[in-house]
Amino acid sequence: MIIQPTSLAAQLWAGAASGTTAAADSWRVGALLSARVMGQNDVGKLLLEIGGLTVEADTAGTQLPQQFQVRVLTQGAQPQLEVVLGNADERVAMQGLRERLPLQNGYAPLLGVLAALARRPIARALPAPLRAALATLEATINKPAEVSSPLGMKEAIAKSGTFLEAHLAEPKRETPAADDFKAALLALRRTLAEIPAGRPGVSTLSRPLSDTPPPLAQRSLVAQPRAAELAVTEDDVDGLVNQLRSDTRAALSRVEIAQLESQPHAGLWMIEIPVAGVRGYDVLQLRIEEGEPAPGEQEGPWTVGFAIDPPSLGAVQGEIQLRTPRVSVRLWAQHAETVSRLENEFMSLRRLLEKSGLVLDHFACMHGLPASTSAYSAVLLEARA
């Protein structure tokens, strides 16, 4: 489809095309520009914002998405622009993100309820099927010892929920892995749906509202602290079940966002792994990215970003870059004492890498957390709003 802007802002277009405005470079033939639909004017022409300029166009009989891209075909006072729509897979993924973003939240609220039930007798008051589903979910949570070895970390990534459907598609696998986090969440959601609604007027338990940023590929990782511990009694059963419904739905939406944001064809994976800690559960966030190999190299570099916020350390973020055999490690810690503790492990880290045939090329640990980039795309901002 071709868009040909008409009278509105014609002078701005002409100026851009002739090089008399700062936008001249962006309007060169062949350039890709972001566009969005703003509405219609009083004569039925479509109002568009393209490359920062507001224009009107005659698009009778056509249907445009809310957000899209255009390619500049010709310049002049009324340039021609070709609409460039994403492929079917991209459109499906974007629709999936639109549906899940308003529902998602971090794992911390659900894991906080799970931790509270493990230490309080109220668990005995829950229906037996729900207790079984919660036990299955708890069994999928990794122990620290399990994620401290390469093989254990590989298994933890595999059962994080990000790869559930891929595993189901394997010819030899007939049922979902019993220890897959997303499979356990789906089973818990089914169990909760079968439990009758509580007494009228019973609301969810009172606790601080949380809005954990979603795991988007184009924004920085944000460590998830533990949720405040719930003080629940047997009188709170209905409220607790309602809370579990909400938290399970939010956690499932978050897993699905990570799946949609992972791009195996581009060498990018977004993964979150629940880890058992002392008197509670933490969440290890990972961004794994495979780079393109340089000329003459057989494999490209790997970059692993991570974030975690256990009570004993506070928020810690890091970035590991591997270009075999050289490794570069950068760490950030919220607390100064954590910086000291991490720096004291420098020699141990070097020895571990040497045993694997790797060389620690650079190591730095900084006090404070890196600035979080708010790199939501306009489409996702609109979907989340």
Secondary structure, 3 states (H helix, E strand, C coil): CEECECCCCHHHHHHHHHCCCCCCHHHCCCCEEEEEEEEECCCCCEEEEECCEEEEECCCCCCCCCEEEEEECCCCCCCCEEEECCCHHHHHHHHHHHHHCCCCCCCHHHHHHHHHHHCCHHHHHCCHHHHHHHHHHHHCCECHHHHCCHHHHHHHHHCCCCCHHHHHCCCCCCCCCCCCHHHHHHHHHHHHHHCCCCCCCCCCCCCCCCCCCCCCCCCCCCCCCCCCCCCCCHHHHHHHHHHHHHHHHHHHHHHHHHHHHCEHHHCEEEEEEEEEECCEEEEEEEEEEECCCCCCCCCCCEEEEEEECCCCCCCEEEEEEEECCEEEEEEEECCHHHHHHHHCCHHHHHHHHHHCCCEEEEEEEEECCCCCCCCCCHHHHHHHC
